[in-house]
Amino acid sequence: MAVEVKYVVVRNGEEKMTFATKKEADAYDKMLDLADSLGEWLQQAPLNLDDEQREGLSFFLAEHKDALGQILRGAAPAEAPKKAAKVKMEKSVATSKEGSASEKQAA
């Protein structure tokens, strides 16, 4: 019988992710804290973002905090973010627009 130690990140009673090392779990938990802070900050923005868009954007910014930091310091980011994240954000924006594609086709 093998014994495995797993570290589970839990938020509001919900399991978010499981890791093999404490260091990875702590890093993910810290990233979630940053995403929460960014989400609260984005609520103050003069933009009309629904909860899902704001959550997606804050999670994206927290995931790519190093590149964001470089951009804010005036430097170009070292590498482009993953396309999957970009596609996910574009889908969120596209689905939130009221009948955008169907209305254009009807016209």
Secondary structure as GFF3:
##gff-version 3
##sequence-region A 1 107
A	DSSP	beta_strand	7	11	.	.	.	ID=ss1
A	DSSP	beta_strand	14	19	.	.	.	ID=ss2
A	DSSP	alpha_helix	22	42	.	.	.	ID=ss3
A	DSSP	alpha_helix	51	63	.	.	.	ID=ss4
A	DSSP	alpha_helix	65	72	.	.	.	ID=ss5
A	DSSP	alpha_helix	83	96	.	.	.	ID=ss6
A	DSSP	alpha_helix	100	106	.	.	.	ID=ss7
###
